[in-house]
């Protein structure tokens, strides 16, 4: 079923929308959640919450790219669950590594001023991703959007783990320079 047809099911409040969403995007959402949480049961819970959130948000929203919409909801819910699960201790695994790696080029400080500049930062990061080679962009997204391990990324792209790490490091450094050049204080 096409995305627009699935969205129309949501708009019509047809419960088949959830089944069709699961058939088409269930594995995609579970992969995102499992990469962040490292736990199949928590990942399944987040995917179910994604479907509920989607049901409650369409309408009034009408996403143009359903996969991106679902991925973003799953990712946000998974990060919330991760923070909840690790509230008293810093968790291990990929998420800790990913956040530590990005910390050097994107500040994590929360303030009113930073919140106001958040959309501008997002736009600049998206612009940056359009300036780098496709493979570097795909590797960067696998690591920092899908929270894949360096080992899994290397296997997916048929390169060594060391090469993957070098590409990620160079891309982070380029991102940092790109953002500084555009006036962001990091």
VMD Tcl script that builds the backbone (N, CA, C; Angstrom):
set m [mol new atoms 558]
animate dup $m
set s [atomselect $m all]
$s set {name element resname resid chain x y z} {
  {N N UNK 1 A 0.845 -1.174 0.000}
  {CA C UNK 1 A 0.000 0.000 0.000}
  {C C UNK 1 A 0.894 1.241 0.000}
  {N N UNK 2 A 0.493 2.250 -0.733}
  {CA C UNK 2 A 1.272 3.482 -0.814}
  {C C UNK 2 A 1.074 4.321 0.446}
  {N N UNK 3 A 2.084 5.141 0.727}
  {CA C UNK 3 A 2.049 5.978 1.922}
  {C C UNK 3 A 0.815 6.865 1.967}
  {N N UNK 4 A 0.474 7.482 0.834}
  {CA C UNK 4 A -0.673 8.390 0.833}
  {C C UNK 4 A -1.963 7.639 1.158}
  {N N UNK 5 A -2.042 6.358 0.756}
  {CA C UNK 5 A -3.224 5.556 1.068}
  {C C UNK 5 A -3.275 5.227 2.563}
  {N N UNK 6 A -2.115 4.963 3.148}
  {CA C UNK 6 A -2.063 4.692 4.590}
  {C C UNK 6 A -2.455 5.949 5.359}
  {N N UNK 7 A -1.914 7.096 4.952}
  {CA C UNK 7 A -2.259 8.363 5.613}
  {C C UNK 7 A -3.765 8.617 5.488}
  {N N UNK 8 A -4.332 8.321 4.334}
  {CA C UNK 8 A -5.782 8.502 4.157}
  {C C UNK 8 A -6.581 7.604 5.106}
  {N N UNK 9 A -6.085 6.395 5.376}
  {CA C UNK 9 A -6.750 5.527 6.352}
  {C C UNK 9 A -6.763 6.193 7.727}
  {N N UNK 10 A -5.622 6.801 8.101}
  {CA C UNK 10 A -5.579 7.533 9.381}
  {C C UNK 10 A -6.571 8.688 9.374}
  {N N UNK 11 A -6.602 9.430 8.282}
  {CA C UNK 11 A -7.498 10.580 8.184}
  {C C UNK 11 A -8.965 10.163 8.272}
  {N N UNK 12 A -9.264 8.957 7.769}
  {CA C UNK 12 A -10.624 8.419 7.817}
  {C C UNK 12 A -10.910 7.722 9.154}
  {N N UNK 13 A -9.883 7.668 10.024}
  {CA C UNK 13 A -9.976 6.998 11.334}
  {C C UNK 13 A -10.267 5.502 11.169}
  {N N UNK 14 A -9.702 4.912 10.127}
  {CA C UNK 14 A -9.850 3.497 9.829}
  {C C UNK 14 A -8.743 2.735 10.561}
  {N N UNK 15 A -9.125 1.806 11.413}
  {CA C UNK 15 A -8.141 1.087 12.238}
  {C C UNK 15 A -7.186 0.224 11.415}
  {N N UNK 16 A -7.495 -0.025 10.161}
  {CA C UNK 16 A -6.572 -0.758 9.290}
  {C C UNK 16 A -5.288 0.037 9.045}
  {N N UNK 17 A -5.323 1.317 9.335}
  {CA C UNK 17 A -4.136 2.160 9.156}
  {C C UNK 17 A -2.963 1.625 9.969}
  {N N UNK 18 A -3.238 1.198 11.176}
  {CA C UNK 18 A -2.166 0.688 12.051}
  {C C UNK 18 A -1.611 -0.617 11.491}
  {N N UNK 19 A -2.481 -1.508 11.038}
  {CA C UNK 19 A -2.014 -2.775 10.453}
  {C C UNK 19 A -1.167 -2.534 9.210}
  {N N UNK 20 A -1.623 -1.631 8.354}
  {CA C UNK 20 A -0.878 -1.326 7.131}
  {C C UNK 20 A 0.464 -0.663 7.461}
  {N N UNK 21 A 0.460 0.192 8.465}
  {CA C UNK 21 A 1.704 0.835 8.905}
  {C C UNK 21 A 2.682 -0.214 9.408}
  {N N UNK 22 A 2.176 -1.151 10.196}
  {CA C UNK 22 A 3.040 -2.201 10.736}
  {C C UNK 22 A 3.595 -3.086 9.622}
  {N N UNK 23 A 2.757 -3.425 8.661}
  {CA C UNK 23 A 3.219 -4.262 7.545}
  {C C UNK 23 A 4.335 -3.577 6.757}
  {N N UNK 24 A 4.170 -2.300 6.498}
  {CA C UNK 24 A 5.130 -1.593 5.655}
  {C C UNK 24 A 6.338 -1.075 6.431}
  {N N UNK 25 A 6.126 -0.609 7.673}
  {CA C UNK 25 A 7.200 0.070 8.394}
  {C C UNK 25 A 7.549 -0.535 9.759}
  {N N UNK 26 A 6.951 -1.673 10.081}
  {CA C UNK 26 A 7.217 -2.294 11.379}
  {C C UNK 26 A 8.690 -2.615 11.608}
  {N N UNK 27 A 9.319 -3.284 10.643}
  {CA C UNK 27 A 10.751 -3.628 10.784}
  {C C UNK 27 A 11.618 -2.390 10.870}
  {N N UNK 28 A 11.307 -1.393 10.063}
  {CA C UNK 28 A 12.039 -0.128 10.048}
  {C C UNK 28 A 11.996 0.530 11.432}
  {N N UNK 29 A 10.809 0.640 12.002}
  {CA C UNK 29 A 10.663 1.268 13.316}
  {C C UNK 29 A 11.325 0.435 14.415}
  {N N UNK 30 A 11.183 -0.894 14.334}
  {CA C UNK 30 A 11.806 -1.763 15.348}
  {C C UNK 30 A 13.320 -1.664 15.290}
  {N N UNK 31 A 13.880 -1.544 14.110}
  {CA C UNK 31 A 15.331 -1.411 13.974}
  {C C UNK 31 A 15.812 -0.123 14.628}
  {N N UNK 32 A 15.117 0.972 14.376}
  {CA C UNK 32 A 15.494 2.249 14.994}
  {C C UNK 32 A 15.446 2.121 16.516}
  {N N UNK 33 A 14.339 1.616 17.032}
  {CA C UNK 33 A 14.166 1.504 18.485}
  {C C UNK 33 A 15.183 0.549 19.102}
  {N N UNK 34 A 15.434 -0.576 18.460}
  {CA C UNK 34 A 16.379 -1.559 18.995}
  {C C UNK 34 A 17.804 -1.010 18.988}
  {N N UNK 35 A 18.168 -0.244 17.949}
  {CA C UNK 35 A 19.502 0.355 17.906}
  {C C UNK 35 A 19.710 1.335 19.054}
  {N N UNK 36 A 18.679 2.047 19.425}
  {CA C UNK 36 A 18.791 3.022 20.511}
  {C C UNK 36 A 18.712 2.347 21.869}
  {N N UNK 37 A 17.794 1.410 22.017}
  {CA C UNK 37 A 17.529 0.815 23.325}
  {C C UNK 37 A 18.328 -0.453 23.608}
  {N N UNK 38 A 18.725 -1.169 22.567}
  {CA C UNK 38 A 19.472 -2.406 22.761}
  {C C UNK 38 A 18.653 -3.509 23.409}
  {N N UNK 39 A 17.341 -3.402 23.320}
  {CA C UNK 39 A 16.471 -4.345 24.005}
  {C C UNK 39 A 15.216 -4.529 23.160}
  {N N UNK 40 A 14.941 -5.756 22.766}
  {CA C UNK 40 A 13.800 -6.030 21.878}
  {C C UNK 40 A 12.455 -5.719 22.524}
  {N N UNK 41 A 12.329 -6.002 23.821}
  {CA C UNK 41 A 11.046 -5.759 24.480}
  {C C UNK 41 A 10.744 -4.268 24.566}
  {N N UNK 42 A 11.735 -3.467 24.967}
  {CA C UNK 42 A 11.544 -2.020 25.013}
  {C C UNK 42 A 11.321 -1.461 23.614}
  {N N UNK 43 A 12.018 -2.013 22.634}
  {CA C UNK 43 A 11.847 -1.570 21.251}
  {C C UNK 43 A 10.420 -1.836 20.783}
  {N N UNK 44 A 9.894 -3.000 21.083}
  {CA C UNK 44 A 8.519 -3.345 20.709}
  {C C UNK 44 A 7.532 -2.385 21.363}
  {N N UNK 45 A 7.769 -2.049 22.627}
  {CA C UNK 45 A 6.911 -1.099 23.334}
  {C C UNK 45 A 6.942 0.274 22.652}
  {N N UNK 46 A 8.126 0.721 22.257}
  {CA C UNK 46 A 8.249 2.016 21.583}
  {C C UNK 46 A 7.551 2.014 20.225}
  {N N UNK 47 A 7.640 0.909 19.510}
  {CA C UNK 47 A 6.972 0.821 18.213}
  {C C UNK 47 A 5.456 0.883 18.403}
  {N N UNK 48 A 4.944 0.171 19.395}
  {CA C UNK 48 A 3.504 0.247 19.681}
  {C C UNK 48 A 3.102 1.666 20.065}
  {N N UNK 49 A 3.938 2.331 20.864}
  {CA C UNK 49 A 3.680 3.729 21.222}
  {C C UNK 49 A 3.742 4.629 19.992}
  {N N UNK 50 A 4.618 4.281 19.048}
  {CA C UNK 50 A 4.697 5.046 17.792}
  {C C UNK 50 A 3.372 4.971 17.050}
  {N N UNK 51 A 2.798 3.782 16.980}
  {CA C UNK 51 A 1.521 3.621 16.287}
  {C C UNK 51 A 0.417 4.418 16.988}
  {N N UNK 52 A 0.411 4.386 18.318}
  {CA C UNK 52 A -0.591 5.146 19.069}
  {C C UNK 52 A -0.401 6.645 18.840}
  {N N UNK 53 A 0.838 7.095 18.908}
  {CA C UNK 53 A 1.131 8.513 18.694}
  {C C UNK 53 A 0.726 8.933 17.273}
  {N N UNK 54 A 0.996 8.074 16.317}
  {CA C UNK 54 A 0.630 8.366 14.928}
  {C C UNK 54 A -0.888 8.447 14.794}
  {N N UNK 55 A -1.581 7.507 15.400}
  {CA C UNK 55 A -3.046 7.497 15.373}
  {C C UNK 55 A -3.600 8.794 15.969}
  {N N UNK 56 A -3.006 9.247 17.059}
  {CA C UNK 56 A -3.484 10.450 17.739}
  {C C UNK 56 A -3.071 11.745 17.041}
  {N N UNK 57 A -2.065 11.691 16.186}
  {CA C UNK 57 A -1.583 12.930 15.558}
  {C C UNK 57 A -2.045 13.118 14.107}
  {N N UNK 58 A -2.545 12.044 13.496}
  {CA C UNK 58 A -3.097 12.147 12.127}
  {C C UNK 58 A -4.593 11.860 12.213}
  {N N UNK 59 A -5.490 12.739 11.936}
  {CA C UNK 59 A -5.299 14.171 11.820}
  {C C UNK 59 A -5.031 14.802 13.184}
  {N N UNK 60 A -4.611 16.020 13.271}
  {CA C UNK 60 A -4.628 17.072 12.269}
  {C C UNK 60 A -3.430 17.054 11.331}
  {N N UNK 61 A -2.337 16.417 11.739}
  {CA C UNK 61 A -1.170 16.411 10.857}
  {C C UNK 61 A -1.416 15.498 9.676}
  {N N UNK 62 A -0.758 15.827 8.576}
  {CA C UNK 62 A -0.841 15.011 7.368}
  {C C UNK 62 A 0.571 14.939 6.792}
  {N N UNK 63 A 1.362 13.953 7.262}
  {CA C UNK 63 A 2.762 13.886 6.834}
  {C C UNK 63 A 2.912 13.589 5.351}
  {N N UNK 64 A 3.896 14.255 4.745}
  {CA C UNK 64 A 4.183 14.022 3.328}
  {C C UNK 64 A 5.060 12.791 3.153}
  {N N UNK 65 A 5.966 12.568 4.108}
  {CA C UNK 65 A 6.850 11.399 4.055}
  {C C UNK 65 A 6.567 10.549 5.295}
  {N N UNK 66 A 5.727 9.554 5.144}
  {CA C UNK 66 A 5.294 8.738 6.274}
  {C C UNK 66 A 6.472 8.034 6.944}
  {N N UNK 67 A 7.423 7.534 6.166}
  {CA C UNK 67 A 8.560 6.833 6.760}
  {C C UNK 67 A 9.365 7.768 7.665}
  {N N UNK 68 A 9.595 8.985 7.229}
  {CA C UNK 68 A 10.327 9.960 8.039}
  {C C UNK 68 A 9.529 10.314 9.285}
  {N N UNK 69 A 8.255 10.502 9.126}
  {CA C UNK 69 A 7.363 10.836 10.246}
  {C C UNK 69 A 7.408 9.725 11.303}
  {N N UNK 70 A 7.253 8.489 10.870}
  {CA C UNK 70 A 7.290 7.356 11.795}
  {C C UNK 70 A 8.673 7.193 12.427}
  {N N UNK 71 A 9.719 7.363 11.607}
  {CA C UNK 71 A 11.085 7.240 12.120}
  {C C UNK 71 A 11.377 8.263 13.191}
  {N N UNK 72 A 10.927 9.482 12.982}
  {CA C UNK 72 A 11.158 10.551 13.962}
  {C C UNK 72 A 10.409 10.252 15.258}
  {N N UNK 73 A 9.157 9.826 15.161}
  {CA C UNK 73 A 8.383 9.496 16.367}
  {C C UNK 73 A 9.056 8.352 17.106}
  {N N UNK 74 A 9.425 7.293 16.388}
  {CA C UNK 74 A 10.067 6.133 17.011}
  {C C UNK 74 A 11.362 6.543 17.686}
  {N N UNK 75 A 12.148 7.324 17.002}
  {CA C UNK 75 A 13.439 7.771 17.530}
  {C C UNK 75 A 13.249 8.590 18.809}
  {N N UNK 76 A 12.325 9.546 18.791}
  {CA C UNK 76 A 12.087 10.379 19.968}
  {C C UNK 76 A 11.563 9.564 21.140}
  {N N UNK 77 A 10.626 8.664 20.883}
  {CA C UNK 77 A 10.107 7.819 21.954}
  {C C UNK 77 A 11.197 6.897 22.506}
  {N N UNK 78 A 12.062 6.411 21.631}
  {CA C UNK 78 A 13.149 5.528 22.064}
  {C C UNK 78 A 14.153 6.277 22.924}
  {N N UNK 79 A 14.482 7.506 22.534}
  {CA C UNK 79 A 15.389 8.310 23.362}
  {C C UNK 79 A 14.759 8.608 24.714}
  {N N UNK 80 A 13.452 8.891 24.733}
  {CA C UNK 80 A 12.762 9.121 26.012}
  {C C UNK 80 A 12.835 7.874 26.890}
  {N N UNK 81 A 12.596 6.726 26.292}
  {CA C UNK 81 A 12.654 5.461 27.036}
  {C C UNK 81 A 14.076 5.196 27.526}
  {N N UNK 82 A 15.066 5.489 26.679}
  {CA C UNK 82 A 16.459 5.315 27.078}
  {C C UNK 82 A 16.777 6.194 28.284}
  {N N UNK 83 A 16.380 7.465 28.231}
  {CA C UNK 83 A 16.637 8.376 29.363}
  {C C UNK 83 A 15.939 7.875 30.619}
  {N N UNK 84 A 14.715 7.388 30.480}
  {CA C UNK 84 A 13.977 6.850 31.619}
  {C C UNK 84 A 14.699 5.631 32.201}
  {N N UNK 85 A 15.121 4.727 31.328}
  {CA C UNK 85 A 15.804 3.509 31.787}
  {C C UNK 85 A 17.143 3.793 32.446}
  {N N UNK 86 A 17.766 4.915 32.093}
  {CA C UNK 86 A 19.104 5.228 32.592}
  {C C UNK 86 A 19.123 6.501 33.423}
  {N N UNK 87 A 18.002 6.801 34.081}
  {CA C UNK 87 A 17.877 8.061 34.827}
  {C C UNK 87 A 18.893 8.167 35.954}
  {N N UNK 88 A 19.217 7.090 36.619}
  {CA C UNK 88 A 20.124 7.159 37.761}
  {C C UNK 88 A 21.554 6.805 37.414}
  {N N UNK 89 A 21.779 6.321 36.237}
  {CA C UNK 89 A 23.142 5.945 35.850}
  {C C UNK 89 A 23.340 6.245 34.378}
  {N N UNK 90 A 24.567 6.504 33.993}
  {CA C UNK 90 A 24.868 6.693 32.582}
  {C C UNK 90 A 24.873 5.319 31.938}
  {N N UNK 91 A 24.092 5.155 30.898}
  {CA C UNK 91 A 24.013 3.862 30.242}
  {C C UNK 91 A 25.193 3.615 29.326}
  {N N UNK 92 A 25.443 2.375 29.050}
  {CA C UNK 92 A 26.500 2.002 28.121}
  {C C UNK 92 A 25.918 1.836 26.743}
  {N N UNK 93 A 26.628 1.187 25.882}
  {CA C UNK 93 A 26.126 0.875 24.563}
  {C C UNK 93 A 26.309 1.986 23.556}
  {N N UNK 94 A 25.685 1.799 22.401}
  {CA C UNK 94 A 25.867 2.699 21.277}
  {C C UNK 94 A 25.375 4.111 21.549}
  {N N UNK 95 A 24.256 4.256 22.258}
  {CA C UNK 95 A 23.690 5.587 22.433}
  {C C UNK 95 A 24.653 6.496 23.182}
  {N N UNK 96 A 25.301 5.987 24.207}
  {CA C UNK 96 A 26.287 6.779 24.963}
  {C C UNK 96 A 27.437 7.183 24.047}
  {N N UNK 97 A 27.933 6.246 23.257}
  {CA C UNK 97 A 29.026 6.550 22.334}
  {C C UNK 97 A 28.613 7.582 21.288}
  {N N UNK 98 A 27.426 7.424 20.739}
  {CA C UNK 98 A 26.939 8.343 19.718}
  {C C UNK 98 A 26.834 9.755 20.288}
  {N N UNK 99 A 26.253 9.880 21.468}
  {CA C UNK 99 A 26.102 11.199 22.069}
  {C C UNK 99 A 27.447 11.816 22.417}
  {N N UNK 100 A 28.380 11.003 22.914}
  {CA C UNK 100 A 29.718 11.512 23.215}
  {C C UNK 100 A 30.426 11.988 21.949}
  {N N UNK 101 A 30.290 11.244 20.858}
  {CA C UNK 101 A 30.939 11.614 19.604}
  {C C UNK 101 A 30.392 12.934 19.066}
  {N N UNK 102 A 29.086 13.100 19.132}
  {CA C UNK 102 A 28.484 14.324 18.601}
  {C C UNK 102 A 28.688 15.531 19.509}
  {N N UNK 103 A 28.936 15.286 20.779}
  {CA C UNK 103 A 29.092 16.378 21.731}
  {C C UNK 103 A 30.214 17.329 21.337}
  {N N UNK 104 A 31.254 16.792 20.692}
  {CA C UNK 104 A 32.386 17.638 20.328}
  {C C UNK 104 A 32.075 18.617 19.208}
  {N N UNK 105 A 31.018 18.366 18.429}
  {CA C UNK 105 A 30.713 19.301 17.345}
  {C C UNK 105 A 29.331 19.940 17.450}
  {N N UNK 106 A 28.483 19.468 18.340}
  {CA C UNK 106 A 27.180 20.077 18.562}
  {C C UNK 106 A 26.943 20.126 20.057}
  {N N UNK 107 A 26.848 21.332 20.590}
  {CA C UNK 107 A 26.684 21.508 22.029}
  {C C UNK 107 A 25.350 20.964 22.490}
  {N N UNK 108 A 25.317 20.438 23.711}
  {CA C UNK 108 A 24.088 19.919 24.282}
  {C C UNK 108 A 23.478 20.860 25.296}
  {N N UNK 109 A 23.952 22.101 25.399}
  {CA C UNK 109 A 23.421 23.044 26.374}
  {C C UNK 109 A 21.986 23.408 26.019}
  {N N UNK 110 A 21.129 23.398 27.017}
  {CA C UNK 110 A 19.728 23.758 26.808}
  {C C UNK 110 A 19.490 25.135 27.415}
  {N N UNK 111 A 19.091 26.080 26.610}
  {CA C UNK 111 A 18.716 27.401 27.078}
  {C C UNK 111 A 17.660 27.942 26.128}
  {N N UNK 112 A 17.044 29.044 26.524}
  {CA C UNK 112 A 16.024 29.649 25.676}
  {C C UNK 112 A 16.635 30.058 24.335}
  {N N UNK 113 A 17.827 30.659 24.406}
  {CA C UNK 113 A 18.490 31.087 23.171}
  {C C UNK 113 A 18.792 29.896 22.273}
  {N N UNK 114 A 19.299 28.814 22.855}
  {CA C UNK 114 A 19.590 27.619 22.053}
  {C C UNK 114 A 18.317 27.033 21.459}
  {N N UNK 115 A 17.239 27.071 22.219}
  {CA C UNK 115 A 15.974 26.538 21.709}
  {C C UNK 115 A 15.491 27.352 20.508}
  {N N UNK 116 A 15.679 28.669 20.581}
  {CA C UNK 116 A 15.273 29.536 19.469}
  {C C UNK 116 A 16.101 29.259 18.219}
  {N N UNK 117 A 17.359 28.873 18.412}
  {CA C UNK 117 A 18.244 28.606 17.276}
  {C C UNK 117 A 18.193 27.151 16.801}
  {N N UNK 118 A 17.402 26.345 17.471}
  {CA C UNK 118 A 17.356 24.907 17.169}
  {C C UNK 118 A 16.990 24.634 15.710}
  {N N UNK 119 A 15.952 25.281 15.210}
  {CA C UNK 119 A 15.528 25.045 13.830}
  {C C UNK 119 A 16.598 25.505 12.852}
  {N N UNK 120 A 17.238 26.623 13.174}
  {CA C UNK 120 A 18.323 27.119 12.318}
  {C C UNK 120 A 19.462 26.089 12.276}
  {N N UNK 121 A 19.801 25.517 13.423}
  {CA C UNK 121 A 20.851 24.497 13.486}
  {C C UNK 121 A 20.471 23.274 12.668}
  {N N UNK 122 A 19.241 22.838 12.798}
  {CA C UNK 122 A 18.763 21.676 12.029}
  {C C UNK 122 A 18.895 21.941 10.533}
  {N N UNK 123 A 18.495 23.140 10.112}
  {CA C UNK 123 A 18.597 23.491 8.698}
  {C C UNK 123 A 20.045 23.501 8.226}
  {N N UNK 124 A 20.939 24.014 9.046}
  {CA C UNK 124 A 22.358 24.064 8.685}
  {C C UNK 124 A 22.964 22.656 8.614}
  {N N UNK 125 A 22.576 21.781 9.533}
  {CA C UNK 125 A 23.084 20.402 9.493}
  {C C UNK 125 A 22.583 19.710 8.226}
  {N N UNK 126 A 21.318 19.914 7.895}
  {CA C UNK 126 A 20.784 19.334 6.654}
  {C C UNK 126 A 21.511 19.885 5.438}
  {N N UNK 127 A 21.804 21.185 5.436}
  {CA C UNK 127 A 22.558 21.786 4.331}
  {C C UNK 127 A 23.956 21.181 4.246}
  {N N UNK 128 A 24.585 21.006 5.403}
  {CA C UNK 128 A 25.913 20.395 5.441}
  {C C UNK 128 A 25.877 18.998 4.829}
  {N N UNK 129 A 24.896 18.205 5.202}
  {CA C UNK 129 A 24.808 16.831 4.697}
  {C C UNK 129 A 24.683 16.793 3.176}
  {N N UNK 130 A 24.128 17.846 2.605}
  {CA C UNK 130 A 24.022 17.927 1.143}
  {C C UNK 130 A 25.340 18.291 0.479}
  {N N UNK 131 A 26.344 18.699 1.263}
  {CA C UNK 131 A 27.635 19.098 0.689}
  {C C UNK 131 A 28.664 17.975 0.696}
  {N N UNK 132 A 28.388 16.900 1.395}
  {CA C UNK 132 A 29.377 15.822 1.512}
  {C C UNK 132 A 29.008 14.670 0.577}
  {N N UNK 133 A 29.996 13.819 0.264}
  {CA C UNK 133 A 29.703 12.675 -0.606}
  {C C UNK 133 A 28.590 11.787 -0.034}
  {N N UNK 134 A 27.829 11.177 -0.932}
  {CA C UNK 134 A 26.679 10.359 -0.522}
  {C C UNK 134 A 27.060 9.279 0.485}
  {N N UNK 135 A 28.157 8.573 0.247}
  {CA C UNK 135 A 28.539 7.503 1.172}
  {C C UNK 135 A 28.842 8.059 2.562}
  {N N UNK 136 A 29.539 9.179 2.640}
  {CA C UNK 136 A 29.829 9.800 3.936}
  {C C UNK 136 A 28.542 10.230 4.626}
  {N N UNK 137 A 27.617 10.786 3.847}
  {CA C UNK 137 A 26.322 11.194 4.391}
  {C C UNK 137 A 25.552 9.981 4.916}
  {N N UNK 138 A 25.517 8.914 4.137}
  {CA C UNK 138 A 24.802 7.704 4.543}
  {C C UNK 138 A 25.418 7.092 5.800}
  {N N UNK 139 A 26.732 7.066 5.869}
  {CA C UNK 139 A 27.417 6.526 7.053}
  {C C UNK 139 A 27.111 7.397 8.268}
  {N N UNK 140 A 27.156 8.704 8.095}
  {CA C UNK 140 A 26.855 9.646 9.172}
  {C C UNK 140 A 25.429 9.429 9.681}
  {N N UNK 141 A 24.469 9.305 8.765}
  {CA C UNK 141 A 23.078 9.091 9.159}
  {C C UNK 141 A 22.880 7.738 9.848}
  {N N UNK 142 A 23.554 6.713 9.352}
  {CA C UNK 142 A 23.456 5.400 10.001}
  {C C UNK 142 A 23.915 5.487 11.458}
  {N N UNK 143 A 24.975 6.221 11.676}
  {CA C UNK 143 A 25.532 6.328 13.028}
  {C C UNK 143 A 24.698 7.248 13.919}
  {N N UNK 144 A 24.353 8.415 13.426}
  {CA C UNK 144 A 23.768 9.427 14.299}
  {C C UNK 144 A 22.257 9.585 14.195}
  {N N UNK 145 A 21.648 9.000 13.191}
  {CA C UNK 145 A 20.183 8.994 13.139}
  {C C UNK 145 A 19.660 7.621 13.551}
  {N N UNK 146 A 20.232 6.571 12.939}
  {CA C UNK 146 A 19.765 5.219 13.229}
  {C C UNK 146 A 20.524 4.555 14.371}
  {N N UNK 147 A 21.545 5.207 14.894}
  {CA C UNK 147 A 22.322 4.758 16.045}
  {C C UNK 147 A 22.873 3.342 15.823}
  {N N UNK 148 A 23.401 3.105 14.651}
  {CA C UNK 148 A 23.998 1.806 14.336}
  {C C UNK 148 A 25.417 1.759 14.882}
  {N N UNK 149 A 25.878 0.581 15.221}
  {CA C UNK 149 A 27.248 0.421 15.690}
  {C C UNK 149 A 28.213 0.587 14.513}
  {N N UNK 150 A 29.450 0.945 14.827}
  {CA C UNK 150 A 30.478 1.093 13.796}
  {C C UNK 150 A 30.658 -0.235 13.062}
  {N N UNK 151 A 30.608 -1.327 13.800}
  {CA C UNK 151 A 30.753 -2.660 13.207}
  {C C UNK 151 A 29.645 -2.929 12.182}
  {N N UNK 152 A 28.405 -2.631 12.538}
  {CA C UNK 152 A 27.280 -2.864 11.630}
  {C C UNK 152 A 27.351 -1.967 10.399}
  {N N UNK 153 A 27.775 -0.722 10.598}
  {CA C UNK 153 A 27.910 0.203 9.465}
  {C C UNK 153 A 28.983 -0.317 8.510}
  {N N UNK 154 A 30.110 -0.744 9.069}
  {CA C UNK 154 A 31.204 -1.265 8.244}
  {C C UNK 154 A 30.720 -2.451 7.403}
  {N N UNK 155 A 29.979 -3.359 8.019}
  {CA C UNK 155 A 29.443 -4.509 7.290}
  {C C UNK 155 A 28.487 -4.060 6.184}
  {N N UNK 156 A 27.622 -3.113 6.495}
  {CA C UNK 156 A 26.632 -2.653 5.525}
  {C C UNK 156 A 27.291 -2.010 4.308}
  {N N UNK 157 A 28.392 -1.274 4.534}
  {CA C UNK 157 A 29.038 -0.572 3.434}
  {C C UNK 157 A 30.230 -1.328 2.855}
  {N N UNK 158 A 30.542 -2.496 3.432}
  {CA C UNK 158 A 31.632 -3.309 2.914}
  {C C UNK 158 A 32.995 -2.658 3.094}
  {N N UNK 159 A 33.176 -1.958 4.214}
  {CA C UNK 159 A 34.456 -1.321 4.526}
  {C C UNK 159 A 34.898 -1.763 5.916}
  {N N UNK 160 A 36.117 -1.435 6.287}
  {CA C UNK 160 A 36.610 -1.836 7.599}
  {C C UNK 160 A 36.025 -0.932 8.684}
  {N N UNK 161 A 36.057 -1.420 9.906}
  {CA C UNK 161 A 35.608 -0.606 11.034}
  {C C UNK 161 A 36.487 0.631 11.171}
  {N N UNK 162 A 37.796 0.461 10.959}
  {CA C UNK 162 A 38.710 1.598 11.054}
  {C C UNK 162 A 38.356 2.662 10.010}
  {N N UNK 163 A 38.088 2.231 8.785}
  {CA C UNK 163 A 37.702 3.168 7.731}
  {C C UNK 163 A 36.402 3.880 8.094}
  {N N UNK 164 A 35.458 3.148 8.650}
  {CA C UNK 164 A 34.195 3.731 9.085}
  {C C UNK 164 A 34.442 4.799 10.146}
  {N N UNK 165 A 35.273 4.485 11.120}
  {CA C UNK 165 A 35.585 5.443 12.186}
  {C C UNK 165 A 36.267 6.686 11.640}
  {N N UNK 166 A 37.162 6.496 10.674}
  {CA C UNK 166 A 37.857 7.635 10.066}
  {C C UNK 166 A 36.856 8.522 9.323}
  {N N UNK 167 A 35.958 7.916 8.564}
  {CA C UNK 167 A 34.942 8.682 7.827}
  {C C UNK 167 A 34.069 9.466 8.804}
  {N N UNK 168 A 33.648 8.813 9.884}
  {CA C UNK 168 A 32.812 9.490 10.874}
  {C C UNK 168 A 33.562 10.640 11.540}
  {N N UNK 169 A 34.823 10.415 11.896}
  {CA C UNK 169 A 35.614 11.458 12.543}
  {C C UNK 169 A 35.802 12.655 11.604}
  {N N UNK 170 A 36.145 12.386 10.369}
  {CA C UNK 170 A 36.340 13.470 9.398}
  {C C UNK 170 A 35.033 14.227 9.147}
  {N N UNK 171 A 33.939 13.497 9.082}
  {CA C UNK 171 A 32.647 14.138 8.845}
  {C C UNK 171 A 32.254 15.006 10.034}
  {N N UNK 172 A 32.483 14.514 11.250}
  {CA C UNK 172 A 32.199 15.328 12.442}
  {C C UNK 172 A 33.050 16.593 12.446}
  {N N UNK 173 A 34.326 16.457 12.103}
  {CA C UNK 173 A 35.216 17.626 12.061}
  {C C UNK 173 A 34.762 18.630 11.002}
  {N N UNK 174 A 34.340 18.121 9.841}
  {CA C UNK 174 A 33.826 19.007 8.792}
  {C C UNK 174 A 32.546 19.700 9.247}
  {N N UNK 175 A 31.676 18.954 9.930}
  {CA C UNK 175 A 30.437 19.529 10.448}
  {C C UNK 175 A 30.749 20.636 11.451}
  {N N UNK 176 A 31.675 20.365 12.339}
  {CA C UNK 176 A 32.059 21.361 13.347}
  {C C UNK 176 A 32.564 22.632 12.667}
  {N N UNK 177 A 33.462 22.490 11.709}
  {CA C UNK 177 A 34.003 23.655 10.995}
  {C C UNK 177 A 32.891 24.380 10.236}
  {N N UNK 178 A 32.000 23.627 9.611}
  {CA C UNK 178 A 30.886 24.190 8.853}
  {C C UNK 178 A 30.001 25.039 9.766}
  {N N UNK 179 A 29.690 24.499 10.950}
  {CA C UNK 179 A 28.819 25.224 11.871}
  {C C UNK 179 A 29.497 26.448 12.463}
  {N N UNK 180 A 30.792 26.336 12.797}
  {CA C UNK 180 A 31.529 27.481 13.324}
  {C C UNK 180 A 31.577 28.587 12.275}
  {N N UNK 181 A 31.825 28.199 11.030}
  {CA C UNK 181 A 31.868 29.149 9.921}
  {C C UNK 181 A 30.558 29.915 9.776}
  {N N UNK 182 A 29.465 29.291 10.169}
  {CA C UNK 182 A 28.152 29.920 10.058}
  {C C UNK 182 A 27.704 30.581 11.352}
  {N N UNK 183 A 28.634 30.742 12.294}
  {CA C UNK 183 A 28.361 31.529 13.496}
  {C C UNK 183 A 27.879 30.770 14.703}
  {N N UNK 184 A 27.875 29.451 14.659}
  {CA C UNK 184 A 27.468 28.687 15.837}
  {C C UNK 184 A 28.645 28.576 16.793}
  {N N UNK 185 A 28.375 28.773 18.082}
  {CA C UNK 185 A 29.410 28.613 19.105}
  {C C UNK 185 A 29.299 27.193 19.654}
  {N N UNK 186 A 30.381 26.455 19.524}
  {CA C UNK 186 A 30.355 25.052 19.933}
  {C C UNK 186 A 31.273 24.800 21.105}
}
mol reanalyze $m
mol bondsrecalc $m
mol representation Tube
mol addrep $m
